[in-house]
Amino acid sequence: MFSKKNKWHLAATSLGVLYAVALLIFAADVFNHEQNIAQTFYDILLHLLPTAVILLIVFVAYNRPLIGAIIYLVLGLMYIITGWARMHWSAHVLIAGPLLLLSALYITAWKSNK
C-alpha cells in the first residue's frame, strides 16, 4: 500500500501511532498508593481512553485519509477552543499541535492519491 507516492500517508499513520504512544505517558499518574485496586483499575481505563480513541482514528484515517484529516482537525480545534482560558499555551502546542499536524499530513496524503 505504501509506495513512493504515499509517503505522506505513511508519515501521517506513523505519527498517529507515535502520538497515541505518547498519550500513554499520562496514564502513569494513576498509580497512587492511597487508592484501592478497583479505583486504580478504573482510573487507568479512564486514562487509556484517549489513546484508544486516537488509535481508532488512525485506523479510520488509514483507510479514508480525508475523513481522518477532518476528525483530527475538529479534535485539535475543539481542544484549543475549550481549553483556551484554562491552560497555558504550551499545553495547546503539545496536545493540539500534533492533531493539527496529523490533519495536514492526511490532507496532503489524500491530495497525493488523487
C-alpha positions as semicolon CSV with decimal commas, in nm:
position;residue;x (nm);y (nm);z (nm)
1;M;0,000;0,000;0,000
2;F;0,283;0,240;0,078
3;S;0,466;0,334;-0,237
4;K;0,677;0,643;-0,300
5;K;0,355;0,818;-0,394
6;N;0,210;0,751;-0,048
7;K;0,498;0,868;0,170
8;W;0,266;1,128;0,326
9;H;0,021;0,855;0,419
10;L;0,298;0,654;0,584
11;A;0,424;0,963;0,771
12;A;0,075;1,052;0,894
13;T;-0,005;0,699;1,008
14;S;0,331;0,661;1,183
15;L;0,293;0,996;1,357
16;G;-0,060;0,900;1,465
17;V;0,065;0,581;1,628
18;L;0,354;0,768;1,794
19;Y;0,110;1,030;1,924
20;A;-0,106;0,755;2,075
21;V;0,201;0,606;2,243
22;A;0,295;0,949;2,378
23;L;-0,052;0,981;2,531
24;L;0,017;0,663;2,726
25;I;0,255;0,864;2,944
26;F;-0,044;1,038;3,100
27;A;-0,177;0,702;3,220
28;A;0,122;0,661;3,452
29;D;-0,005;0,918;3,700
30;V;-0,288;0,694;3,823
31;F;-0,069;0,484;4,049
32;N;-0,134;0,620;4,395
33;H;-0,066;0,405;4,699
34;E;-0,366;0,551;4,880
35;Q;-0,621;0,404;4,637
36;N;-0,760;0,056;4,630
37;I;-0,714;-0,174;4,332
38;A;-1,063;-0,117;4,191
39;Q;-1,018;0,263;4,189
40;T;-0,674;0,231;4,028
41;F;-0,816;-0,002;3,760
42;Y;-1,099;0,242;3,688
43;D;-0,856;0,535;3,669
44;I;-0,620;0,358;3,431
45;L;-0,908;0,265;3,200
46;L;-1,019;0,627;3,203
47;H;-0,665;0,748;3,122
48;L;-0,627;0,496;2,839
49;L;-0,947;0,612;2,669
50;P;-0,781;0,899;2,473
51;T;-0,517;0,657;2,343
52;A;-0,786;0,416;2,228
53;V;-0,973;0,699;2,053
54;I;-0,658;0,815;1,873
55;L;-0,579;0,459;1,762
56;L;-0,935;0,420;1,634
57;I;-0,897;0,742;1,436
58;V;-0,562;0,620;1,299
59;F;-0,741;0,308;1,177
60;V;-1,016;0,514;1,012
61;A;-0,765;0,757;0,862
62;Y;-0,554;0,472;0,726
63;N;-0,846;0,367;0,507
64;R;-1,000;0,712;0,450
65;P;-0,738;0,989;0,475
66;L;-0,980;1,277;0,416
67;I;-1,216;1,164;0,692
68;G;-0,920;1,119;0,926
69;A;-0,793;1,468;0,841
70;I;-1,132;1,620;0,921
71;I;-1,159;1,432;1,252
72;Y;-0,807;1,535;1,360
73;L;-0,876;1,897;1,263
74;V;-1,200;1,904;1,461
75;L;-1,036;1,742;1,766
76;G;-0,744;1,987;1,759
77;L;-0,967;2,291;1,725
78;M;-1,205;2,165;1,994
79;Y;-0,915;2,121;2,235
80;I;-0,791;2,473;2,171
81;I;-1,136;2,633;2,193
82;T;-1,249;2,453;2,507
83;G;-0,926;2,500;2,698
84;W;-0,810;2,841;2,580
85;A;-0,860;3,032;2,907
86;R;-0,776;2,744;3,141
87;M;-0,443;2,619;3,005
88;H;-0,101;2,753;2,926
89;W;-0,020;2,791;2,556
90;S;0,235;2,508;2,581
91;A;-0,045;2,260;2,659
92;H;-0,211;2,357;2,332
93;V;0,115;2,310;2,142
94;L;0,180;1,968;2,295
95;I;-0,172;1,827;2,265
96;A;-0,345;2,010;1,979
97;G;-0,031;2,075;1,773
98;P;0,020;1,710;1,672
99;L;-0,351;1,675;1,596
100;L;-0,339;1,969;1,357
101;L;-0,015;1,836;1,204
102;L;-0,180;1,497;1,153
103;S;-0,471;1,669;0,982
104;A;-0,234;1,849;0,745
105;L;-0,043;1,528;0,670
106;Y;-0,360;1,331;0,593
107;I;-0,487;1,611;0,368
108;T;-0,154;1,602;0,183
109;A;-0,176;1,221;0,159
110;W;-0,529;1,245;0,026
111;K;-0,429;1,502;-0,236
112;S;-0,128;1,297;-0,345
113;N;-0,351;0,994;-0,408
114;K;-0,586;1,185;-0,638
